[in-house]
Amino acid sequence: MKRPAHLFPTLEGYQRRWLRLDVIAGVAAGCVVIPQAMAYASLAGLPVEVGLYTCMLPMIVYALVGGSRSLSISTTSTIAILTATAVSALPQDGDPSATARAAFTLAMLVGLVLLLMRLFKLGSLVEQISPATMTGVKVGVGLTVAASQLPTALGMATDAEEEGFLASMADLLSRLDTLTVVTTVVSAVALALLLGLRRFAPRVPGPLVVVVGAILLVALTDVEGRGLQLIDPIPTGLPQLSLPVWGDVVQLGPSAIAIALMAFMETVLVARMQRQRSDAPIDANQELLANGLAALAGGLSQTAPPAGGFSQSAINQQAGARSQLAGVTTAVLAVLVALFLAPVLDLMPQAILAVMVLMAVLGLVQPKEFGRLWRIDRAEFWVAAVTAALGLTVGLLAAVGVGVVLTLLLVLRAVSRSHAEHVASDDPGSLTMRLTSSLFAGNARPTFDDLLAAAAAQEPPPEQLVLDCTEVHQATVPFVDGVQELGNDLHELGVELRVVGLADHVRTILAEEPWFAAVDGGAGSDQPE
């Protein structure tokens, strides 16, 4: 397959007739992603224009180097809530501008982490993080986000100091008497519209319909005077250059690592779900580069950390996107909104943003995924359960960290298993065993212990143990030392070791060992059937 170009790889083989499809797809995705990104900015505790800005430079940068034809990158509910958690831990004294600068610094740090991961080609390693971790984190995010947005959707007063699912729900229940009827009705109608359009008219951009309807409601009626709160005014114009706040770097560092992992996993997951058979395979390391540069550019242009979003990417694909020109179109649409429609957006109710966030996180909580994990792999189920529990109690960043550690433990458990299996033999005096892979520090000891135990358990003891090494493609120190030690241990049991099936380059290395001649059973042609 032809290697994609370094810049605009999705334009390889581009046909002129696709341009109309890309423009239509970019506009359709923009109608969803722009109001949704503004809602996520509010969720992260940032001015809504930050979400608008996230649809600009990060999208253009991803279009330059990203490998997915239809991925739309801005921000997601998971990244938004992780950003809110990270920034709220800093001593900002309630200064909104300081909070925003911290978020921009965080985006730059996320970009640097992703670029470092690309430098060391860690894409495939990061992908080893268990899907169960994502399942648990999404439950924590979904319920935490819902608890944080319900007061706004209901027009209730809240305690700004309360954070996390349990504390937010307790505060919500204690303040039900402050509920605002008009806000609750507007939210209920908006939620019903979003659900109805998703169910019966999925091609209609529900967020755009709801936003336009709410703005018209505010402009034509007196709902604001009845208690419906509006968003803060959006400045007209494009984002300014933002530089990192160096004093926040150390404190934001651990959060940046966790968010970088989640952003990368979400981006690659969506990219692979959207990939068509005719498209080039998604290269994890290329996505690290694209996501890292997008985050770095975003941090420099007043945005939160970006990641690939499923809903707008799905709309991109459904509308016929053939390349990242669709993403560039969405970015241009966002620029036009910032330059000409900001005063109109000032009429948007806060409750509408809250409802859009609630709608977006409804799909994150999927109990059936836990049932599936329980049925397939109990260890993965417990990873998801522990991660979800920590996300709802201790915090989402801690949940990500623990989930990654638990995944690594599962990987270590897998590689530490014995890689020896029994092979049937017609010779009653011979025990034939096969190594199913090369051996390294993690799996050599359990494998050779298993071989010795198999010989010791056989009654009567075999005259020889034939070790088939056909699948051993690399001579490692644990393998060489293990074969020598196995031969010595078997000799004490009165069993002769014969090593067969070695590849030429592996056998050449072993032949340099003075003890190997005593156990050499021949090259690959002498291996057992």
QUIUR-V214716 format. One record per residue. N is the residue number from 1. RES is the residue in one letter. PSI is psi in whole degrees, -180 to 180 (none if undefined). BURIAL is + if it has 9 or more other C-alpha atoms within 8 Angstrom, else -. Layout:
BEGIN
n = <N,N>
res = <RES,RES>
psi = <PSI,PSI>
burial = <BURIAL,BURIAL>
END
This chain:
BEGIN
n = <1,2,3,4,5,6,7,8,9,10,11,12,13,14,15,16,17,18,19,20,21,22,23,24,25,26,27,28,29,30,31,32,33,34,35,36,37,38,39,40,41,42,43,44,45,46,47,48,49,50,51,52,53,54,55,56,57,58,59,60,61,62,63,64,65,66,67,68,69,70,71,72,73,74,75,76,77,78,79,80,81,82,83,84,85,86,87,88,89,90,91,92,93,94,95,96,97,98,99,100,101,102,103,104,105,106,107,108,109,110,111,112,113,114,115,116,117,118,119,120,121,122,123,124,125,126,127,128,129,130,131,132,133,134,135,136,137,138,139,140,141,142,143,144,145,146,147,148,149,150,151,152,153,154,155,156,157,158,159,160,161,162,163,164,165,166,167,168,169,170,171,172,173,174,175,176,177,178,179,180,181,182,183,184,185,186,187,188,189,190,191,192,193,194,195,196,197,198,199,200,201,202,203,204,205,206,207,208,209,210,211,212,213,214,215,216,217,218,219,220,221,222,223,224,225,226,227,228,229,230,231,232,233,234,235,236,237,238,239,240,241,242,243,244,245,246,247,248,249,250,251,252,253,254,255,256,257,258,259,260,261,262,263,264,265,266,267,268,269,270,271,272,273,274,275,276,277,278,279,280,281,282,283,284,285,286,287,288,289,290,291,292,293,294,295,296,297,298,299,300,301,302,303,304,305,306,307,308,309,310,311,312,313,314,315,316,317,318,319,320,321,322,323,324,325,326,327,328,329,330,331,332,333,334,335,336,337,338,339,340,341,342,343,344,345,346,347,348,349,350,351,352,353,354,355,356,357,358,359,360,361,362,363,364,365,366,367,368,369,370,371,372,373,374,375,376,377,378,379,380,381,382,383,384,385,386,387,388,389,390,391,392,393,394,395,396,397,398,399,400,401,402,403,404,405,406,407,408,409,410,411,412,413,414,415,416,417,418,419,420,421,422,423,424,425,426,427,428,429,430,431,432,433,434,435,436,437,438,439,440,441,442,443,444,445,446,447,448,449,450,451,452,453,454,455,456,457,458,459,460,461,462,463,464,465,466,467,468,469,470,471,472,473,474,475,476,477,478,479,480,481,482,483,484,485,486,487,488,489,490,491,492,493,494,495,496,497,498,499,500,501,502,503,504,505,506,507,508,509,510,511,512,513,514,515,516,517,518,519,520,521,522,523,524,525,526,527,528,529>
res = <M,K,R,P,A,H,L,F,P,T,L,E,G,Y,Q,R,R,W,L,R,L,D,V,I,A,G,V,A,A,G,C,V,V,I,P,Q,A,M,A,Y,A,S,L,A,G,L,P,V,E,V,G,L,Y,T,C,M,L,P,M,I,V,Y,A,L,V,G,G,S,R,S,L,S,I,S,T,T,S,T,I,A,I,L,T,A,T,A,V,S,A,L,P,Q,D,G,D,P,S,A,T,A,R,A,A,F,T,L,A,M,L,V,G,L,V,L,L,L,M,R,L,F,K,L,G,S,L,V,E,Q,I,S,P,A,T,M,T,G,V,K,V,G,V,G,L,T,V,A,A,S,Q,L,P,T,A,L,G,M,A,T,D,A,E,E,E,G,F,L,A,S,M,A,D,L,L,S,R,L,D,T,L,T,V,V,T,T,V,V,S,A,V,A,L,A,L,L,L,G,L,R,R,F,A,P,R,V,P,G,P,L,V,V,V,V,G,A,I,L,L,V,A,L,T,D,V,E,G,R,G,L,Q,L,I,D,P,I,P,T,G,L,P,Q,L,S,L,P,V,W,G,D,V,V,Q,L,G,P,S,A,I,A,I,A,L,M,A,F,M,E,T,V,L,V,A,R,M,Q,R,Q,R,S,D,A,P,I,D,A,N,Q,E,L,L,A,N,G,L,A,A,L,A,G,G,L,S,Q,T,A,P,P,A,G,G,F,S,Q,S,A,I,N,Q,Q,A,G,A,R,S,Q,L,A,G,V,T,T,A,V,L,A,V,L,V,A,L,F,L,A,P,V,L,D,L,M,P,Q,A,I,L,A,V,M,V,L,M,A,V,L,G,L,V,Q,P,K,E,F,G,R,L,W,R,I,D,R,A,E,F,W,V,A,A,V,T,A,A,L,G,L,T,V,G,L,L,A,A,V,G,V,G,V,V,L,T,L,L,L,V,L,R,A,V,S,R,S,H,A,E,H,V,A,S,D,D,P,G,S,L,T,M,R,L,T,S,S,L,F,A,G,N,A,R,P,T,F,D,D,L,L,A,A,A,A,A,Q,E,P,P,P,E,Q,L,V,L,D,C,T,E,V,H,Q,A,T,V,P,F,V,D,G,V,Q,E,L,G,N,D,L,H,E,L,G,V,E,L,R,V,V,G,L,A,D,H,V,R,T,I,L,A,E,E,P,W,F,A,A,V,D,G,G,A,G,S,D,Q,P,E>
psi = <138,134,133,156,158,-37,140,56,-25,-3,0,125,22,142,140,-32,-14,-16,-43,-41,-41,-41,-45,-44,-41,-40,-43,-44,-38,-35,-23,-48,-32,-54,-33,-41,-36,-38,-41,-33,-43,-40,-37,1,23,160,145,-26,-22,-40,-39,-43,-29,-19,8,-95,-41,-40,-41,-43,-43,-38,-31,-39,-10,150,-9,133,-34,2,134,119,124,-92,169,166,-38,-49,-36,-46,-34,-37,-44,-42,-43,-45,-35,-19,-10,148,79,-8,34,13,111,-38,-36,-38,-43,-44,-37,-39,-39,-40,-41,-42,-42,-41,-41,-44,-43,-40,-45,-39,-36,-40,-38,-39,-40,11,54,11,-49,-31,-44,-33,-11,-10,130,138,-25,-33,-44,-40,-47,-43,-40,-36,-46,-44,-48,-50,-37,-44,-44,-44,-34,-27,-20,-44,-40,-41,-26,0,36,153,144,164,112,-20,-18,128,155,162,-53,-45,-40,-41,-39,-41,-39,-48,-30,-11,22,-24,-11,5,139,122,-48,-40,-42,-41,-45,-42,-42,-42,-43,-43,-41,-41,-46,-45,-43,-43,-38,-37,-44,-19,68,-20,-13,129,91,-49,-39,-43,-46,-42,-48,-43,-41,-40,-42,-38,-44,-40,-32,-9,-178,31,-28,-39,-16,8,0,116,139,163,163,151,140,125,140,136,-178,161,151,165,131,132,153,148,101,-29,-18,-7,-47,-45,-32,-11,-55,-39,-38,-39,-47,-44,-37,-43,-47,-42,-44,-45,-42,-43,-48,-40,-48,-43,-41,-32,-34,-15,133,160,-32,-11,157,149,149,120,116,-40,-34,-38,-33,-45,-48,-46,-38,-45,-37,-42,-42,-45,-37,-43,-34,-13,35,49,165,170,132,162,165,131,139,-46,-50,-30,-39,-41,-40,-50,-43,-32,-3,24,132,-11,180,4,-25,-42,-39,-39,-44,-41,-41,-40,-41,-39,-44,-38,-45,-35,-33,-21,3,-44,-32,-40,-18,-19,5,130,145,-35,-31,-43,-41,-41,-40,-38,-46,-42,-40,-34,-4,-37,-9,-32,104,92,-30,-25,-36,-39,-40,-43,-41,-38,-36,-47,109,-34,-43,-37,-45,-31,-47,-42,-45,-42,-44,-44,-43,-38,-32,-16,-59,-46,156,-36,-40,-37,-42,-46,-47,-38,-41,-43,-44,-37,-44,-36,-39,-39,-43,-38,-40,-45,-15,1,158,138,40,141,152,141,131,141,144,-13,112,-19,6,137,118,126,149,136,129,-3,173,157,140,-173,-35,-34,-5,-49,-51,-31,-49,-31,-40,-41,-45,-41,-37,-40,-40,-27,-16,134,126,163,140,154,-33,154,117,120,108,116,29,-36,4,109,0,133,112,161,-44,-35,-49,-48,-36,-40,-43,-46,-38,-42,-41,-44,-40,-36,-39,-26,-3,21,135,135,134,121,122,167,13,139,153,-45,-31,-42,-35,-40,-45,-31,-19,-15,130,-24,-12,-32,-30,-21,-1,115,7,170,-169,-29,-18,6,154,157,none>
burial = <-,-,-,-,-,-,-,+,+,+,-,-,-,-,-,-,-,+,+,-,+,+,+,+,+,+,+,+,+,+,+,+,+,+,+,+,+,+,+,+,+,+,+,+,-,+,+,+,+,+,+,+,+,+,+,+,+,+,+,+,+,+,+,+,+,+,+,+,+,+,+,+,+,+,+,+,+,-,+,+,+,+,+,+,+,+,+,+,-,-,-,-,-,-,-,-,-,-,+,+,+,+,+,+,+,+,+,+,+,+,+,+,+,+,+,-,+,+,-,-,-,+,+,+,-,+,-,-,+,+,-,+,+,+,+,+,+,+,+,+,+,+,+,+,+,+,+,+,+,+,+,+,+,+,+,+,-,-,-,-,-,-,-,+,+,-,+,+,+,-,+,+,-,-,+,-,-,-,+,+,-,+,+,+,-,+,+,-,-,+,+,-,+,+,+,+,+,+,-,-,-,-,-,-,+,+,+,+,-,+,+,-,-,+,+,-,+,+,-,-,-,-,+,+,-,-,+,+,+,+,+,-,-,+,-,+,-,-,-,-,-,+,-,+,+,-,-,+,+,-,-,+,+,-,+,+,+,+,+,+,+,+,+,+,+,+,+,+,-,+,+,-,-,+,+,-,-,-,-,-,-,+,-,+,+,+,+,+,+,+,+,+,+,+,+,+,+,+,+,+,+,+,+,+,+,+,+,+,+,-,-,+,+,+,+,+,+,-,+,+,+,+,+,+,+,+,+,+,+,+,+,+,+,+,+,+,+,+,+,-,+,+,+,-,+,+,+,+,+,+,+,+,+,+,+,+,+,+,+,+,+,-,-,+,+,-,-,-,-,+,-,-,+,+,-,-,-,+,-,+,+,-,+,+,+,+,+,+,+,+,+,+,+,+,+,+,+,+,+,+,+,+,+,+,-,+,+,+,-,+,-,+,-,-,-,+,+,+,+,+,-,-,-,-,-,-,-,-,-,+,+,+,+,+,+,+,-,+,+,+,-,+,+,+,+,+,+,+,-,+,+,+,-,-,+,-,-,-,-,-,+,+,+,+,+,+,+,+,+,+,-,+,+,-,+,-,-,+,+,+,-,+,+,+,-,+,+,-,+,+,+,-,-,-,+,+,+,+,+,+,+,+,+,-,-,+,+,-,+,+,+,-,-,-,-,+,-,-,+,+,-,+,+,+,-,+,+,-,->
END
